[in-house]
């Protein structure tokens, strides 16, 4: 029954104009309509951004390929993850010429990445089918995130970021408002026993209860100040952006820039913290 309801909901959303779709998606999460004239909470401001803030830089910074040149210009080439291959057709991925470990993804999406840690992980037909399916999806239309609509769909192969003793590195996500980091989200073991915590910029643990929250605090990274500095240089281009960074042994690496975390659907911030996350964002 739930699957039927989801399909009906998706079918309705797909057919609605942007204004109605954004309001309905918000209502589904919060059981009230967003105040779009005077948005106050974080998720209201995300809804407002989707409809009214069409910054021409959004499609560039949301494109996982195009953004690399911008990030190199802002903070330096040394913080860019190595690109191994880019193409339009997943059947052209040169598997025989790529040495693991690496990651295969589309440049306009969220999730769906394929991790190749060893040659035995290469299942060509499955990978090609997955990438082809993702190339055909308009993620910008699904959540009405305008910045994703103008991105030319491509497949990207990157060198995998490795950490000693773990599958994937911690993902440090810096909530940057008008060029200043206010909150930091840390995601650990995202593809296994996913855990996350939220901190302020001084690394004080915030009492935010949400999905995947753990009571075990994450150690303060020794290079936190440098990561904050880099995130603020990137985030200063916008009134709000979440800047994601990794901190492997070889140095700080850029992950991505996100303009509407979790699609602004409320899943990532409990309602009592919605105001606190919205307050630093002046629009």
N, C-alpha and C positions, 0 to 999 in steps of 0.2 A: 504493500500500500504506500509506504514512504517513497519508494522509487517512482511510483505513478505520480505522486504529488510533486516530486522534484521535476519530473519531465514536463508536467503541466505548467509549473511555475517557470521553468526555463523557456518553454514555448511562449508563454505570455510576455516575459521580459524581452525576448528576442524581437517581438513585434512592436514594442512600445517605443515612442520617441524618447530621447534622452532624459528630458525633464521628468516624465512620468516614471521611467525605469529607475532613475536614481532615487526618487522619492519612495518607490515601492521597495527597493532593496534596503533602504534605510529603515522603513517601517517594519519590514520583516525581522530586523535585528532588535529594534528598540521599542517597537509597538507604539510609536508616535512618529509624526512627520518631522523632518529637520527644519530648523529655522534658517532659511536660506537668505533672508533679508539681513539678519543680524546674527550670523553663526557665532556660537560661543564655545561649544565643545570641540574637541579634536576631530571627531568623526563628522560633525556638522561642517567643519571647515574643509574636510576632504570632499564631502558631497558638493559643497560650494565650488571647490576647485575644479571638480569634474565638469561642471556646467559652465563656469564663467572664467576660469583662468587658463587661457590657451597660450602659454608661453612658448614661443618658437624653439626654445632650447630644450623643452621637454622631450621631443622625439629623438634628439641627438643623444641626450644623457640617458634615455631609457633604452637605447639601442646598444646591446652588449658588444657590438663591433665598433660602431662609430664613437662611442664614449671613450674608447682607449686613447684616441688622439687628444681629446679634451683633457683627460686626466693627466696624460704625460705632460701637456703644456702647463697644467696647474701645479703639479707636485713632482713631476719627473718620471722618466722612463723606467727607473729602477723599481717603481711600485706597480708596474703593469705585468699581469700574468701573460706568459708567452702564448701567442697564437700559433697553432700548428697548421691549420687549414680553414678556409672559408669557401663556401660554395652554395649554389642554388639547388643542386640536385643531390639528395642524400646517397643515391647510388654511386656518385663519384667520390665518396669518401675513400681516401687511399689507405685502407686498413693495412695493406702489406708494407707500406712505407712509414707507418707511424709506430713509434716505440712507446709502449706503456711506461708509466701511468698517464692517462689523459681523460678528459671529459668531453662528451659530445652533447651539444645543446642547440636550441634555436635562439636567435638573437632577440626575439620579440616576446618571449614567453616567460612563464614563471613555473618552476618545477619541471619534471619530465626529463631531467638530465640523466645521461647514461655514463656510468663510471667504468672505465676500462683500467683495471689494476694490473692485469696480466693478459697474455695472449688468449688464454682459455676463456676470458670474459667476452670475447668477440663473437657475437651471434649476429651475423651480418643481416640476415633477412628480418629478424626482429628489430634490430636497430634502424634499418632503413624504413621499415613500416612505421615505427614510432615517430621518426623524424618527419616522414611524409605527412602523417596525421597531424603533427604539431604545426607544420608549415601551413596547413590549411585552416588553422584556427585563428580567429581574430580576437585575441585576448583583450584588445582595447574595446571591442564592442561588448564582450561579455560583461565586463564590470564598468563600462562606459568611461574608461580611462583614456581621455583624448590623446595623451602623449604617445600612446602605443599605436594609434591608427595609421600614422604616416611612415612607420618603419618598414622598409623593404624586407620581406621574410627571407632569412638565410640560415644555413647550418654553420655552426662554429665549433671547431675542435681546439681545446686549450690544454696546455700542460696542467696536470693535476697538482693542486697544492697539498703537500704532504706534511704530516706532523709525526715525529717519532712516537711510536706506541699507540697510535689511534687511527681510526679509519679516515676521519675528516677533521680539519682544524676547527677551533672555536670560531664562531662567526660573531664579530663585534659590530653592532649596529648602532650608529650614532644619530640620535634625533637632533637635528641641527636647525635652529630657528634664527633667521637673519644673521647667519654666520657664527652662531654660538651654540655649542653643544650643551643641552640641558639634561638629556637622559641617554642612558646606554643600555641596550638590550644585548645579552650574551646568550647565544644558542650553542649548546654542546651536543655532540653525537646525534645530529639531526636525522640520520637515516638508520638509527638503532634505537637506543633508549633516550629519545629526545628530551632534553632538559633545557630550561631557560630561566634567567633571572633578569631583573631590571635594577639599575643603579642610577644614582645621580652622577654628576661629572666628577665628584670627589671620591667615587666608588663606595658610597654608602648604599647598602642594600635597601631597596624600596619594598614596602609591604604590599605588593601587588599580587593578588591571587588570580591566576589565569591558567589556561591550558599549558601543560608541560612545566609549570613552575616547580622548582625544587627548593627544599629547605636548606640544602647544602650550598653555601656561598662559593662562588668561584674566586680563586686567588686574583688579587689585583695584578694586572700585567705590569711588568717593570717599565715598559715603554708606553704606558697609558698617556702620558703627556704628549708624546710625539704623535700617537694616533689621534688624539683630540685635535692637535694642531693641523694635521693633514685633513681630517674630516671637516674642520672649519674652513679651510681654504677651498675645499670643494663645495661645501654647503653654502658658502657666502654668495654663490651665484643666484640663490633662490631665497624666498621668504621662509620656506620650509623644505627640507629634504632629509631623508634618511640615507646616511652614507655607510655602506658596509665595507669592513676591512678585515683582513686576516693577518695573523702575526706568527708565521712560521719562522724557523731558525734563520732562513736566508734574508729576513727583513719583512717589513710591513708591505702587504700587497692589497691592491684595490679589488673589491668584489663587484659592487654595483651601486647605483643610485636609485632610490625608490621614492616616488612622489605621492603614492597613496597606499601606505602599508596595509596589508590584508584587504585591499580594495575599499577601505573605509567602512567595512561592514560590521565593525564593532567586536569582532571575535578576538582581537588582540589586546584590547584595553577594557578592563571592567568599568562599568558605568560610573562608579564613584571616582575613578581616576581620569575620566574623559575630560572633565573641566581642567584638571591640572596639566594634562598634556596639551590642551588647547590654548591655555592662557598665554604662553610665550609667543604664539603665532599671531602676529598683528596683520590683519588684512583690511 
